[in-house]
Structures are given as structure tokens and as C-alpha cells.
Amino acid sequence: MSETKVQAPEGVPFIDVSREFDAPRDLVYRAFVDPELLVQWLGPQKYKMIIDIYDVRAGGTWRYVHRDPDGNEYGFHGVFHGDPTPDGIVQTFEFEGAPGHVSLDKLSLEEHDGRTTVRTHSVYQSLEARDAVVESGMAAGMDEGFNRLDVLLGNLVPVA
Amino acid sequence: MQPTSLDAVFGALADPTRRAILARLTAGDRTVAELAAPFAMSQPAVSRHLKVLEGAGLITRTRRATARLSHLEAAPLRDATEWLAKYQAWWDESHGRLDALLARLQADPTPDPSGDRTTERSIDDHPGRRRNP
């Protein structure tokens, strides 16, 4: 199975994510721009994803909410910049729990031998914003899993 | 921060014997014989676990006379509990679900034709939809 690679380079407020999928580019692109498909995979399984609007065109807005099993909701919204195509989707991204901390994301898809590599490059306004937004927003759904990791690591006291 | 191979770290940590070995190394460097002592396990079996830990970057090994010493490396453990790991886990799970969806779509490209029509209409017939000039 392919591995999701996440890079947060030191000293610059970027995050790069890349992943290869065993599918042609047009199909992977569809999974990113068709709201009927997007809700089937984006975010942790235990969350219900609700898409308010997903207007895939230059200047079109998008907004969706992840609802956790306790009913807590985490909203995200932004705007598409330039016509989205399989060559690239440029959009702003804002977590509603940290209003004003907007990142500019570019997603690109490359096909080789029937497999497609998806890369996203996110640019935040500062290192602090990057770390805070990622911690509070995207991480919200992973607490349960990482509590288990904390337990797992409980008997370890890493020495500096 | 360097690119992480969290899969390797989490894989290495998934085994209770390897976690126990790491816990012992927090007290200081140990030889294979010292690490094997508390376990009902041969030294070659312990060596195999050490190889996995080394591959994940969780330990390094050096020689002292004829013995190999294992040394705990703290950085990957810290990385594994930091926000980047949470972010990675978010995308790992999402991408795993996308793998499954893409496999379903390729097995049957039109699983939900009514849904597809709705989606195409809502995007293509949007009043502000721009066509290529």
C-alpha cells in the first residue's frame, strides 16, 4: 500500500503532502471535485461529512462540516482560484475554529503508468499559524487514536 | 523538521516486546544479552526486534569491544507524538478511504448514476460557470 508523505519544512510555513493512488488521473480528479465522491473519503471514518456548497469553478466557494459522534461540528470553507483542472486546483482553506488563518493550497495530479500521484502544497501566513491551525483543526478527529498512542508510549520517557 | 516515516515508527511500536526493549533503553545503553535477559527469548530473536527498531530510527547501535550496544533515539518518538503525526494520521485515514473508493469506482464506474447526474447539473449549469474561451 502507498504511504502518505507529509513534510513540514523547517523555517517556512509550508506543508507538503503526497500520495500515490492506483487509479488514472481523471478518476482521482473526480474524487476530489465531485461532492458525491468527496464525502465518501475525506476525513476520519467516524466523522460524518456534510457539504454545504462545492462550486468547482474560478471564484466558486466551498464549505463543508465534519460532525463527530458527539455532535461537535468542525467547519471549513474557502474559494477556488482559477478554473480547477486535473493539472491543478488552487484554493483558499480556512478552519472556522481559527478564523482569519487562511492557507493557500495547490493540489496537482500526475499520472504514470496508470497510477496517479497527488501532491498538495499549503502555504500558511506564519509558522505559528501553520502549527496552530493544523493542531486545532485537522487533528481534532484523531484524538482518540492518539490517546491510544499516548497509552502505548506511557511507559517510555524519551531522554533528550 | 525532516520528512517522517511514521509508518515505520508506528509499526515498530506496535509490538509489546519492542516497546519493552525501548523502555529498558531509557535507562541507558544495553547489549543484546542484557536486553534478552528479562525475556524468554533467544538473542537472535531479540536481534531481529532490534533490527526493526533500528530501521524505524528508534535506536542506533554501536560496538563496545565484542558486544553491540543499543542506544535509544528520542527524536522519532517525539515526532510521533507531535502535531505532524496527527496531521499525517488524518490524511492516512482519508487516503486509505480514497483507495477503497477508487477501487470501487474502477470495478463499477457508474455505481450511482443519479448522484452523478445531480452533481454534473449543479456544477455545469451554474450561472457563473466559466467556459474555456
Chai-1 contact restraints between the chains, C-beta under 6 A:
chainA,res_idxA,chainB,res_idxB,connection_type,confidence,min_distance_angstrom,max_distance_angstrom,comment,restraint_id
A,E3,B,D7,contact,1.0,0.0,6.0,A-B,restraint_1
A,T4,B,W91,contact,1.0,0.0,6.0,A-B,restraint_2
A,T4,B,D92,contact,1.0,0.0,6.0,A-B,restraint_3
A,T4,B,H95,contact,1.0,0.0,6.0,A-B,restraint_4
A,V6,B,Y87,contact,1.0,0.0,6.0,A-B,restraint_5
A,V6,B,Q88,contact,1.0,0.0,6.0,A-B,restraint_6
A,Q7,B,P3,contact,1.0,0.0,6.0,A-B,restraint_7
A,A8,B,M1,contact,1.0,0.0,6.0,A-B,restraint_8
A,A8,B,L84,contact,1.0,0.0,6.0,A-B,restraint_9
A,E10,B,M1,contact,1.0,0.0,6.0,A-B,restraint_10
A,V17,B,W91,contact,1.0,0.0,6.0,A-B,restraint_11
A,R19,B,H95,contact,1.0,0.0,6.0,A-B,restraint_12
A,F21,B,L102,contact,1.0,0.0,6.0,A-B,restraint_13
A,A23,B,L102,contact,1.0,0.0,6.0,A-B,restraint_14
A,L27,B,L105,contact,1.0,0.0,6.0,A-B,restraint_15
A,A31,B,L98,contact,1.0,0.0,6.0,A-B,restraint_16
A,D34,B,T119,contact,1.0,0.0,6.0,A-B,restraint_17
A,E36,B,G115,contact,1.0,0.0,6.0,A-B,restraint_18
A,E36,B,T119,contact,1.0,0.0,6.0,A-B,restraint_19
A,Q40,B,L101,contact,1.0,0.0,6.0,A-B,restraint_20
A,W41,B,S94,contact,1.0,0.0,6.0,A-B,restraint_21
A,W41,B,R97,contact,1.0,0.0,6.0,A-B,restraint_22
A,W41,B,L98,contact,1.0,0.0,6.0,A-B,restraint_23
A,W41,B,L101,contact,1.0,0.0,6.0,A-B,restraint_24
A,L42,B,S94,contact,1.0,0.0,6.0,A-B,restraint_25
A,G43,B,S94,contact,1.0,0.0,6.0,A-B,restraint_26
A,P44,B,E93,contact,1.0,0.0,6.0,A-B,restraint_27
A,V56,B,I123,contact,1.0,0.0,6.0,A-B,restraint_28
A,R57,B,R129,contact,1.0,0.0,6.0,A-B,restraint_29
A,R57,B,R130,contact,1.0,0.0,6.0,A-B,restraint_30
A,A58,B,R130,contact,1.0,0.0,6.0,A-B,restraint_31
A,V134,B,W83,contact,1.0,0.0,6.0,A-B,restraint_32
A,V134,B,Y87,contact,1.0,0.0,6.0,A-B,restraint_33
A,E135,B,W83,contact,1.0,0.0,6.0,A-B,restraint_34
A,M138,B,Y87,contact,1.0,0.0,6.0,A-B,restraint_35
A,M138,B,W90,contact,1.0,0.0,6.0,A-B,restraint_36
A,A139,B,K86,contact,1.0,0.0,6.0,A-B,restraint_37
A,M142,B,K86,contact,1.0,0.0,6.0,A-B,restraint_38
A,M142,B,A89,contact,1.0,0.0,6.0,A-B,restraint_39
A,M142,B,W90,contact,1.0,0.0,6.0,A-B,restraint_40
A,F146,B,K86,contact,1.0,0.0,6.0,A-B,restraint_41
A,N155,B,A23,contact,1.0,0.0,6.0,A-B,restraint_42
A,L156,B,L22,contact,1.0,0.0,6.0,A-B,restraint_43
A,L156,B,A23,contact,1.0,0.0,6.0,A-B,restraint_44
A,V157,B,T26,contact,1.0,0.0,6.0,A-B,restraint_45
A,P158,B,A74,contact,1.0,0.0,6.0,A-B,restraint_46
A,P158,B,L77,contact,1.0,0.0,6.0,A-B,restraint_47
A,V159,B,A74,contact,1.0,0.0,6.0,A-B,restraint_48
